[in-house]
């Protein structure tokens, strides 16, 4: 939530305290403000204050409950891109922004759909895990990963999604030849481009190369994807795989942790800044104290323009973690801040420590955490929403949460209906531009034990879609 203008807040509080009658309001200076001035003040306030302001009088209620104001609030809190996509979709004529905001804030469930493919003999991606899956230029892009036999994959697949929800798609294999085959790499979207870093190959070699990819759709050639090795100079993060990354402000790529040389888990943080023409990039390490412990298989997600959330993973002692850390890239002095909480205080009583999960930014500026596995290698099929905006004063100092009320707002387990996919870990997930639809592909799932196998694990090649359940 944006900073609140103190004077505006006090003005709204004054008007709320005099809401007993319109007679008392006549002498208040706020009644002399033009509607556009009141509109600007309301956009500086938190939601509770806006709703209290609406109870002051009929005039203020009409303004504070107007569709125009709540569309602006959605843009403020969710980002303009999500709102623009929602407006351009098929259900735009049904949208009531205040009602939509309330539904997203109280989201209770998701619905899963199994994706289908057109009739005919179409080649499909092989089952895999620790690959990359991104939504860019209205397309899903799948690259690499590990498959049965411990082998890496070097194939790239693209599927056009468009701007509207579809349950059917067609994969197209793109023969680019680059980058080299790998798994456990990271790949993020910056503008209309993909930025890929690191990974591990069949021989266990860790890499630290940086690639720039661009998807192009042609009327005659279909979809093409070109990769270019990015010039980053002489400074780059040490080679690694099983690390995590996210994009920030359509300009930066942030990476953390992973497994480096000799199988050592890492705890370093690096940021890549791209040049305006995207011809080169500059890596620099972010050194802070305290900072998240060394780990792999965790998640790193950007919320808003510049705040980053790190969750879970596997630590140095092979333990599975459940800690939450925040990093605000807009601050002059960068520092990691840990949000400390007690697992028994989380409603539902379900164990949250996990590795190999996905954490995706969804509509409403929150994280949807799905799947993963615990310290006993039990794979999960649960959905959790993590809302760090429910935590007060998190940017000032490390925060310890003992209040069950706050934890209930911070962590919420969602109900899942529709298609029931297998429990999985080391899958990949990405959301469309609206943040309402989540695409999930692959991962490790439970399989039937064969005589020659030491565990009942298998790679999955399924693509399914997760939809936020809204009554639009």
C-alpha positions in Angstrom: 0.0 0.0 0.0 1.3 3.5 -0.8 2.3 5.9 1.9 -0.6 7.9 3.3 -0.6 11.7 3.1 -0.9 12.7 6.8 -2.9 15.8 6.2 -5.3 14.0 3.9 -5.7 11.2 6.4 -6.5 13.6 9.2 -9.0 15.4 6.9 -10.8 12.1 6.2 -10.7 11.2 9.9 -12.2 14.5 10.8 -15.0 14.1 8.3 -15.7 10.6 9.5 -16.0 11.7 13.1 -18.6 14.2 12.1 -20.7 11.8 10.1 -23.6 11.9 12.5 -25.5 14.4 10.4 -25.1 16.6 7.4 -25.8 19.6 9.5 -22.5 19.2 11.3 -20.7 18.9 8.0 -21.8 22.2 6.6 -19.1 24.1 8.5 -16.3 21.7 7.5 -13.7 22.9 5.0 -13.8 19.5 3.3 -17.3 20.1 2.0 -15.9 23.0 -0.1 -13.4 20.8 -1.9 -14.1 20.0 -5.6 -14.9 16.4 -6.5 -11.6 15.9 -8.3 -9.7 17.2 -5.1 -11.6 14.7 -2.9 -10.9 12.0 -5.5 -7.2 12.6 -5.2 -7.3 12.6 -1.4 -9.2 9.3 -1.4 -6.6 7.6 -3.6 -4.0 8.4 -0.8 -6.0 6.6 1.8 -6.1 2.9 2.9 -9.2 0.9 2.1 -10.7 1.1 5.6 -10.5 4.9 5.6 -12.2 5.1 2.2 -15.1 2.9 3.4 -15.4 5.0 6.6 -15.4 8.2 4.5 -18.2 6.8 2.4 -20.4 6.7 5.6 -20.1 10.4 6.2 -22.9 11.7 4.0 -24.7 10.9 0.7 -22.5 13.1 -1.3 -19.3 11.5 -0.1 -20.8 8.0 -0.4 -21.5 8.6 -4.1 -17.9 9.6 -4.7 -16.3 6.9 -2.4 -18.3 4.1 -3.9 -18.1 5.2 -7.5 -16.9 2.8 -10.2 -14.4 5.4 -11.4 -12.7 5.6 -8.0 -12.5 1.9 -7.4 -11.1 1.3 -10.9 -8.3 3.8 -9.9 -7.9 2.0 -6.5 -7.5 -1.3 -8.4 -4.8 0.3 -10.6 -3.1 1.6 -7.5 -3.0 -1.6 -5.6 -2.8 -4.2 -8.4 -0.9 -2.3 -11.1 -2.3 -0.9 -14.3 -1.5 -3.9 -16.5 -3.9 -6.2 -14.7 -6.7 -3.7 -14.9 -6.2 -3.0 -18.6 -6.3 -6.7 -19.4 -9.4 -7.2 -17.3 -11.1 -4.3 -19.1 -10.2 -5.7 -22.6 -11.4 -9.2 -21.8 -14.8 -10.7 -22.7 -16.4 -10.0 -19.4 -15.6 -6.3 -19.2 -19.3 -5.2 -19.4 -19.9 -7.1 -16.2 -17.1 -5.5 -14.1 -18.0 -3.6 -11.0 -14.6 -2.6 -9.6 -15.6 -2.2 -5.9 -17.2 -5.6 -5.9 -14.2 -7.1 -7.7 -11.8 -5.6 -5.2 -13.8 -7.1 -2.3 -13.8 -10.5 -4.0 -10.1 -10.6 -4.6 -9.5 -9.4 -1.0 -11.6 -12.3 0.3 -10.5 -14.9 -2.3 -11.4 -18.4 -1.0 -10.9 -20.8 -3.9 -9.4 -21.7 -7.2 -10.6 -23.9 -10.0 -8.3 -26.2 -11.9 -8.8 -27.1 -15.6 -7.0 -29.7 -17.6 -5.7 -28.2 -20.9 -6.7 -30.0 -24.1 -5.1 -30.0 -27.5 -6.5 -29.9 -31.0 -7.4 -33.2 -32.7 -4.6 -34.6 -34.8 -1.0 -35.8 -34.4 0.7 -32.9 -32.7 4.0 -33.3 -30.9 4.0 -32.4 -27.2 6.8 -31.5 -24.8 8.4 -34.4 -23.0 7.8 -34.8 -19.2 10.3 -32.8 -17.2 11.2 -30.9 -14.0 13.3 -27.9 -13.1 12.6 -26.3 -16.5 11.4 -22.7 -17.2 7.9 -21.6 -18.1 7.1 -17.9 -18.9 4.2 -15.9 -20.2 5.6 -13.3 -22.7 4.1 -11.6 -25.8 0.8 -13.5 -25.2 2.6 -16.8 -25.4 3.7 -19.6 -23.1 7.4 -20.3 -23.5 8.9 -23.6 -22.2 12.6 -24.3 -22.2 14.9 -27.1 -21.0 14.6 -29.0 -17.7 15.7 -32.4 -16.5 14.1 -35.7 -17.6 14.2 -39.4 -16.9 17.7 -40.8 -16.6 19.1 -37.6 -15.2 19.4 -36.1 -18.6 19.0 -32.4 -19.5 16.7 -31.1 -22.3 17.6 -28.4 -24.7 14.3 -28.0 -26.5 12.1 -24.9 -26.6 8.3 -24.9 -27.0 5.9 -22.0 -27.6 2.1 -21.9 -27.4 0.0 -18.8 -28.3 -2.5 -18.0 -25.6 -3.8 -14.6 -26.6 -5.6 -12.2 -24.2 -8.6 -14.4 -23.4 -9.0 -17.5 -21.4 -8.7 -20.7 -23.4 -8.7 -24.4 -22.4 -7.2 -25.6 -25.6 -3.8 -24.7 -27.0 -1.3 -26.0 -29.5 2.4 -26.4 -28.7 4.9 -25.5 -31.3 8.5 -26.7 -31.1 11.1 -24.0 -31.9 14.4 -25.2 -33.1 16.7 -22.4 -32.0 19.7 -24.5 -30.9 20.5 -22.1 -28.1 21.0 -21.9 -25.2 22.7 -25.3 -24.5 20.7 -27.9 -22.7 20.2 -27.4 -18.9 18.0 -27.7 -15.9 17.7 -25.7 -12.7 18.2 -22.5 -14.6 16.2 -19.3 -14.1 14.3 -17.3 -16.7 12.3 -14.1 -16.2 10.3 -11.7 -18.3 11.5 -8.1 -18.8 9.2 -6.2 -21.1 8.8 -8.3 -24.2 12.0 -10.2 -23.6 13.2 -13.3 -21.7 16.3 -13.2 -19.6 17.8 -16.6 -18.8 20.7 -17.3 -16.4 22.7 -20.3 -15.3 21.7 -23.9 -14.8 23.2 -27.4 -14.7 23.9 -29.9 -17.5 24.1 -33.7 -17.7 27.7 -33.7 -16.4 26.8 -31.7 -13.3 28.5 -28.6 -14.7 27.1 -25.3 -13.3 26.9 -22.4 -15.7 26.7 -18.6 -15.3 25.9 -17.4 -18.8 23.2 -14.8 -19.4 20.9 -15.0 -22.4 18.3 -12.7 -24.0 15.3 -14.2 -25.8 12.6 -12.6 -28.0 9.4 -14.2 -29.2 8.0 -13.0 -32.6 4.8 -14.0 -34.2 4.6 -14.0 -38.0 1.6 -14.4 -40.3 3.4 -16.9 -42.5 6.2 -18.3 -40.3 4.2 -18.7 -37.2 6.0 -18.2 -33.9 9.8 -17.8 -33.7 12.1 -17.4 -30.7 15.6 -16.0 -31.0 18.3 -16.2 -28.3 21.3 -13.9 -27.9 24.2 -14.3 -25.5 24.1 -11.1 -23.4 27.4 -9.2 -23.0 27.8 -8.7 -19.2 31.5 -7.8 -19.1 33.9 -9.6 -16.7 31.7 -9.6 -13.5 29.0 -12.2 -13.2 27.6 -14.4 -10.4 29.4 -17.7 -9.7 28.1 -20.7 -11.7 25.0 -22.3 -10.2 21.7 -24.1 -10.6 18.5 -24.6 -8.6 18.6 -20.9 -7.8 15.7 -18.4 -8.1 15.1 -15.2 -9.9 12.6 -12.5 -10.6 12.3 -9.4 -12.7 12.0 -5.9 -11.2 10.5 -2.8 -12.8 11.0 -4.2 -16.3 14.7 -3.3 -16.0 16.4 -5.6 -13.5 16.8 -9.3 -12.9 17.4 -10.4 -9.3 18.8 -13.9 -8.4 19.5 -15.6 -5.1 21.1 -18.8 -3.8 21.2 -22.1 -5.6 23.7 -24.9 -5.8 27.2 -23.9 -6.9 30.4 -25.7 -7.6 31.1 -28.9 -5.6 27.4 -29.0 -4.7 27.7 -26.1 -2.2 24.5 -24.2 -1.5 24.8 -20.5 -1.9 23.2 -17.5 -0.1 24.3 -14.6 -2.2 22.1 -12.0 -4.0 22.9 -10.5 -7.4 21.1 -8.0 -9.6 21.5 -7.6 -13.3 20.7 -4.1 -14.8 20.0 -4.1 -18.5 21.0 -1.3 -20.8 18.2 0.7 -22.5 19.0 -0.9 -25.9 19.3 -4.4 -24.3 22.7 -4.8 -25.9 24.5 -5.5 -22.6 24.0 -5.9 -18.9 25.8 -5.2 -15.6 25.8 -7.7 -12.7 26.5 -6.5 -9.1 26.2 -8.3 -5.8 23.9 -7.0 -3.1 25.6 -7.6 0.3 23.4 -7.1 3.4 23.3 -8.2 7.0 21.2 -10.0 7.9 20.3 -11.9 4.8 18.6 -15.2 4.0 20.6 -18.3 4.7 22.1 -20.4 1.8 19.4 -22.5 0.1 18.1 -24.0 -3.1 14.7 -24.8 -4.6 13.1 -21.8 -2.9 11.0 -19.0 -4.5 11.7 -15.3 -5.3 8.8 -13.2 -6.5 8.4 -9.4 -7.1 5.2 -7.8 -5.8 4.4 -4.3 -7.0 7.2 -2.5 -8.7 10.1 -3.1 -6.4 9.4 -5.3 -3.4 10.6 -8.9 -3.5 9.5 -11.9 -1.4 11.7 -14.9 -0.7 10.1 -18.1 0.7 11.2 -21.6 1.7 13.7 -23.9 0.0 16.3 -26.4 1.2 19.1 -25.2 3.5 22.7 -26.1 4.1 21.8 -29.0 6.4 19.3 -30.3 3.9 16.5 -29.1 6.0 13.3 -27.7 4.4 12.6 -24.1 5.3 9.5 -22.0 5.8 11.1 -18.5 6.4 9.8 -15.4 4.6 12.1 -12.5 3.7 11.5 -9.1 2.0 13.8 -6.9 0.0 12.7 -3.4 -1.2 14.7 -2.4 -4.3 13.4 1.2 -4.1 15.2 1.9 -0.9 18.5 3.8 -1.0 20.1 1.3 1.4 19.1 -2.2 0.4 18.5 -4.7 3.2 16.7 -8.0 3.6 14.0 -8.0 6.3 12.8 -11.3 7.8 9.1 -11.8 8.8 9.3 -14.2 11.7 6.2 -16.2 12.6 5.3 -19.4 14.5 3.9 -22.2 12.3 1.4 -23.4 15.0 -0.3 -20.0 14.9 -1.2 -20.3 11.2 -4.9 -21.2 10.7 -5.4 -24.6 9.3 -2.5 -26.3 11.0 -1.0 -27.5 7.8 2.8 -27.6 7.6 4.2 -24.9 5.3 7.9 -25.7 5.0 8.5 -26.7 1.4 11.0 -26.9 -1.4 10.4 -27.1 -5.2 7.2 -25.1 -4.9 6.0 -22.2 -7.1 5.1 -18.7 -5.9 3.4 -16.6 -8.5 2.1 -13.0 -8.4 -1.7 -13.1 -8.9 -4.4 -10.5 -9.3 -4.6 -8.5 -6.1 -0.8 -8.2 -5.5 -0.5 -11.4 -3.5 1.4 -14.7 -4.0 -0.2 -18.0 -4.9 2.0 -20.7 -3.6 1.4 -24.2 -5.0 2.9 -27.7 -4.5 6.5 -28.5 -3.5 7.7 -31.1 -1.1 8.6 -31.4 2.6 11.6 -32.8 4.4 10.2 -36.3 4.0 9.9 -35.8 0.2 6.1 -35.8 0.5 4.8 -33.9 -2.5 2.0 -31.4 -2.1 -1.1 -30.3 -4.0 -2.2 -27.5 -1.9 -2.7 -23.8 -2.7 -1.8 -21.0 -0.3 -2.1 -17.2 -0.6 0.7 -15.2 1.0 -0.3 -11.5 1.5 2.6 -9.5 3.0 0.6 -6.3 2.8 -1.4 -7.5 5.8 1.8 -7.0 7.9 2.2 -3.6 9.6 5.6 -1.7 9.4 7.5 -4.5 7.6 9.8 -2.1 5.9 11.1 -0.5 9.1 12.6 -3.5 11.1 12.5 -7.3 11.4 8.9 -8.2 12.3 7.8 -11.1 14.6 4.2 -12.0 14.2 2.4 -13.6 17.2 -1.1 -12.4 16.4 -3.3 -15.1 14.9 -5.5 -12.4 13.4 -2.5 -11.0 11.4 -1.3 -14.5 10.4 -4.8 -15.3 9.2 -4.6 -12.4 6.8 -1.0 -13.2 5.9 -1.5 -16.9 5.2 -4.7 -18.4 3.8 -5.2 -21.9 2.3 -7.5 -21.9 -0.7 -10.0 -24.5 -1.6 -9.5 -26.2 -5.0 -12.3 -27.5 -7.3 -12.5 -29.0 -10.7 -9.7 -31.1 -12.2 -7.4 -32.6 -9.5 -3.8 -32.8 -10.7 -1.2 -35.0 -9.1 0.8 -33.7 -6.1 4.1 -32.3 -7.5 7.4 -30.5 -6.9 10.0 -28.7 -9.1 7.2 -27.8 -11.5 6.9 -24.4 -13.0 4.0 -21.9 -13.0 3.3 -18.5 -14.6 0.4 -16.2 -14.7 -1.2 -14.3 -17.7 -1.1 -10.5 -17.8 -4.4 -10.2 -15.8 -3.1 -12.4 -12.9 -6.3 -14.3 -12.9 -5.1 -17.4 -14.7 -2.1 -19.5 -13.7 -0.5 -22.1 -16.0 1.4 -25.0 -14.4 3.6 -27.5 -16.3 5.6 -30.6 -15.4 7.4 -31.4 -12.2 8.2 -34.5 -10.2 5.1 -36.5 -9.2 4.4 -39.8 -7.4 4.7 -42.8 -9.6 4.3 -46.6 -9.5 7.4 -48.4 -8.1 9.2 -50.6 -10.6 11.5 -53.4 -9.5 14.6 -51.5 -10.7 13.6 -48.2 -9.1 14.6 -47.0 -5.7 11.7 -44.5 -5.4 8.3 -44.1 -6.8 9.1 -40.8 -8.7 8.3 -39.9 -12.2 8.5 -36.8 -14.4 5.2 -35.2 -15.4 4.4 -33.7 -18.8 1.0 -32.3 -18.0 -0.2 -28.7 -18.5 -3.1 -27.5 -16.4 -4.7 -24.1 -15.7 -5.6 -22.6 -12.3 -8.3 -19.9 -12.3 -9.2 -17.6 -9.4 -12.8 -18.1 -8.7 -14.7 -14.8 -9.0 -18.3 -14.0 -9.3 -18.1 -11.4 -12.1 
